Amino acid sequence: ETGVTQTPRHLVMGMTNKKSLKCEQHLGHNAMYWYKQSAKKPLELMFVYNFKEQTENNSVPSRFSPECPNSSHLFLHLHTLQPEDSALYLCASSHSGASYEQYFGPGTRLTVT
Amino acid sequence: EDQVTQSPEALRLQEGESSSLNCSYTVSGLRGLFWYRQDPGKGPEFLFTLYSAGEEKEKERLKATLTKKESFLHITAPKPEDSATYLCAVRGSNSGYALNFGKGTSLLVTP
């Protein structure tokens, strides 16, 4: 595997379900990110981890819970979501340092029914 | 607060018809301006980073330029495979690790 991978690629879940999104980066980076991309809206940053420590939480509802066990893996745990949470969830990684570009995974298309 | 505005929202070109996409920004202390390409159903693909006014970068048919208020992505003699959404993002000195994205320009190149 190369680059940034995400699983699953597609997910349909009910409002009472619990599911998790997984991201893995093979680039030797130390910073990882979760973004949300909704139709007709810019990408919205959700969470940032730098060397496994959460450094930013962009006022994200508690029904989204991130986990970063090491610098290569990032999870987003989902529970009691709302239909408006349906979107493309993108993971990204970069070298540690604010001037570095971020590399994105293919995303997970989430539909909440 | 950092702001990014991209124009036009959508652009249709004939193959070979050169044009430019615009990214206007306001940021406190620019730490980088980033261009990405995004194909439908895929994650954004990194193209360029520009750090200071006057800087230019090129890759195949694409050339990115930067001034103190805007960046242009020039597409020379585009091909149908250049069809995609092009995203611009900035990071300011108060942004931490966050990238502030515009809504993108959807480019369609027809044969």
Interface residues (C-beta under 8 A of the other chain):
Chain A: V4 Q6 A31 Y33 K40 K41 P42 L43 L45 V48 N50 T55 E56 N58 L90 A92 S94 A98 S99 E101 Q102 Y103 F104 G105 P106 G107 R109
Chain B: V4 R31 G32 F34 Y36 G41 K42 G43 P44 E45 F46 T49 Y51 L87 A89 R91 S95 G96 Y97 A98 L99 N100 F101 G102 K103 G104
